[in-house]
Amino acid sequence: MSDRLGTVLGPLELPNPVMTASGCGGTGRELAQFFDLTRLGAFVTTSVMARPRAGRPTPRVTETPSGLLTAMGLPGPGIETFLENDLPWLSEHDVRTIVSVAGNSVEEYGELARRLRHVPGVAAIEVNIACPNVEDRGRVFAWHPTAAASVVRAVRDHARPGTPIFAKLAPDVTDIVTIALACVDAGADGLTLINTMEGMAIDPKTLRPALSGVSGGLSGPAVRPVAVRCVYQVHAALPSTPIIGVGGVATGLDALEFILAGASAVAVGTAVFHDPTAGPRVLRELDEALAARRIGRLADAVGLAHKPAGYVPPQVRAEEPAEERL
Ligand SMILES: Cc1cc2nc3c(=O)[nH]c(=O)nc-3n(C[C@H](O)[C@H](O)[C@H](O)COP(=O)(O)O)c2cc1C
């Protein structure tokens, strides 16, 4: 793989910009049957919570014409087991690991950051704020700038100083830039855009909602234009804040679209379920796409869609006549 792919996300430097999306790479062991996880820029864990959770009853997943609708309810073994089994396995295998945390109260997020404070192998923390706040009638933290900021602040206050923190935002808000600003002001080093969008399907056979949770999170190709729009808007407002773009990335060109919108990395989620090797494949295709466009460094493509037409990044090979550039 070429060295054009190195990326810098604030305090987090990675050899390449392709990650797994939280919840889509299992514990890492499942994907490791298909490829060496050190080939990823980073592995993002499924969101870990303070205590074990069974998640929602089935059915939890239904297919839509161009994506998945899921209402998992964040099932997982909890932080204790995660620290005993999963994180050490990832560490032993030298996998750059971004630990995703989720909670139902500000205190729970703080507790998780505290538990991660003294353990090795945490390259960064991703704060999944798309969770209901039990202290606010179940209103999702990600929907309100003050609530989102209080979660990020709690993680910042309790995490090991210097640990890179990324806040993962939900797209179904009136103004994502306001939420992004609140998270950055509260101490987030970067943002992950986006989590799933709330959607719903009704089963024509049972005449009832297809999911036990009634509504669920829409992911896959259907959400990509929404995710690209969020990345574009947030990069325009906060050009120096690093962004991890997520939502429907299935090919190198999809990844390039996010990079051009302003992301410095991408995460591959739903695509992994039908192609477990999607991560390394997207990386190879992205490298080829950059080379085909004579873009010498990934960093030169970040946010390029914001530049006026005709702008040529400095690393584009000088000997190529402009009209021959793709
Ligand atoms: C089955 C499934 C489980 C997920 N679990 C999590 C999770 O634990 N934490 C989280 O922040 N996002 C979770 N997500 C959201 C993804 O990380 C991602 O933000 C979203 O699916 C959009 O990307 P995609 O279209 O590539 O899947 C989950 C998505 C799916 C489909």
The ligand as an SDF file (V2000), in Angstrom:
LIG
                    3D

 31 33  0  0  0  0  0  0  0  0999 V2000
  -25.9480   -3.8760   13.4120 C   0  0  0  0  0  0  0  0  0  0  0  0
  -25.4090   -2.5080   13.7240 C   0  0  0  0  0  0  0  0  0  0  0  0
  -24.8910   -2.2640   14.9940 C   0  0  0  0  0  0  0  0  0  0  0  0
  -24.4050   -0.9940   15.3120 C   0  0  0  0  0  0  0  0  0  0  0  0
  -23.8870   -0.7710   16.5610 N   0  0  0  0  0  0  0  0  0  0  0  0
  -23.3770    0.4420   16.8650 C   0  0  0  0  0  0  0  0  0  0  0  0
  -22.7740    0.6730   18.1350 C   0  0  0  0  0  0  0  0  0  0  0  0
  -22.6460   -0.2150   18.9810 O   0  0  0  0  0  0  0  0  0  0  0  0
  -22.3170    1.9360   18.3920 N   0  0  0  0  0  0  0  0  0  0  0  0
  -22.3790    2.9540   17.4670 C   0  0  0  0  0  0  0  0  0  0  0  0
  -21.9330    4.0740   17.7520 O   0  0  0  0  0  0  0  0  0  0  0  0
  -22.9170    2.7470   16.2430 N   0  0  0  0  0  0  0  0  0  0  0  0
  -23.4170    1.5310   15.9350 C   0  0  0  0  0  0  0  0  0  0  0  0
  -23.9360    1.3170   14.6830 N   0  0  0  0  0  0  0  0  0  0  0  0
  -23.9210    2.4110   13.6900 C   0  0  0  0  0  0  0  0  0  0  0  0
  -22.7200    2.2900   12.7410 C   0  0  0  0  0  0  0  0  0  0  0  0
  -21.4970    2.3710   13.4340 O   0  0  0  0  0  0  0  0  0  0  0  0
  -22.7600    3.3950   11.6590 C   0  0  0  0  0  0  0  0  0  0  0  0
  -22.6530    4.6570   12.2730 O   0  0  0  0  0  0  0  0  0  0  0  0
  -24.0240    3.3710   10.8260 C   0  0  0  0  0  0  0  0  0  0  0  0
  -24.4810    2.0590   10.6230 O   0  0  0  0  0  0  0  0  0  0  0  0
  -23.8300    4.0350    9.4620 C   0  0  0  0  0  0  0  0  0  0  0  0
  -22.7830    3.3940    8.7460 O   0  0  0  0  0  0  0  0  0  0  0  0
  -23.0240    2.2200    7.6630 P   0  0  0  0  0  0  0  0  0  0  0  0
  -24.0910    2.7190    6.7370 O   0  0  0  0  0  0  0  0  0  0  0  0
  -21.7110    2.0260    7.0090 O   0  0  0  0  0  0  0  0  0  0  0  0
  -23.4770    1.0220    8.4180 O   0  0  0  0  0  0  0  0  0  0  0  0
  -24.4430    0.0590   14.3480 C   0  0  0  0  0  0  0  0  0  0  0  0
  -24.9520   -0.2120   13.0670 C   0  0  0  0  0  0  0  0  0  0  0  0
  -25.4330   -1.4630   12.7450 C   0  0  0  0  0  0  0  0  0  0  0  0
  -25.9800   -1.7000   11.3550 C   0  0  0  0  0  0  0  0  0  0  0  0
  1  2  1  0
  2  3  1  0
  2 30  2  0
  3  4  2  0
  4  5  1  0
  4 28  1  0
  5  6  2  0
  6  7  1  0
  6 13  1  0
  7  8  2  0
  7  9  1  0
  9 10  1  0
 10 11  2  0
 10 12  1  0
 12 13  2  0
 13 14  1  0
 14 15  1  0
 14 28  1  0
 15 16  1  0
 16 17  1  0
 16 18  1  0
 18 19  1  0
 18 20  1  0
 20 21  1  0
 20 22  1  0
 22 23  1  0
 23 24  1  0
 24 25  2  0
 24 26  1  0
 24 27  1  0
 28 29  2  0
 29 30  1  0
 30 31  1  0
M  END
$$$$
